Amino acid sequence: MDQNCIFCKIANKEIPGKVVYEDDVCMAFLDLSQVTDGHTLVIPKKHYASILEVDDDVLMHMSVVAKNLANKIVKKMGAKGCNILSNANEVAGQTVHHFHIHIIPRYEENEGIKIHFTDRSQNVDLEAIYKKIMD
């Protein structure tokens, strides 16, 4: 446990949260920001800084929990779909350094959330990138 980590405090019941799921490994609660109605965070009870550090067994367990919970949230909230994502480090948008998975229900295309992938295929050397990763 990181004593200054807000998610550790929620996991240890030192701070209340709107918990929608809990087991021995992880818990899920409504995000205070509610980017869309039903925005939920799934966290491990043990502290890991990000997805880059989390134990593989914990990650697999949390992935199944996130999938099942996302299906429930989409159905119960009447959403048309959802984003399931995790940010690793500040540059990627991580603001709380305790691994967490966002479940963000989506109701319509233009609801203020923009996840946009730019096609840079004409401007990159895939072979060089491939070699760098594989070396």
LINLINDA-V98794 format. One record per helix or strand of 3 or more residues. SS is the DSSP state (H for helix, E for strand). FROM is the first residue (numbers start at 1). LEN is the number of residues. Records with the same first field share a line. If there is no record, write none. Layout:
SS = FROM-LEN ; FROM-LEN
This chain:
H = 6-6 ; 56-22 ; 90-3 ; 126-9
E = 19-4 ; 26-5 ; 40-5 ; 81-5 ; 100-7
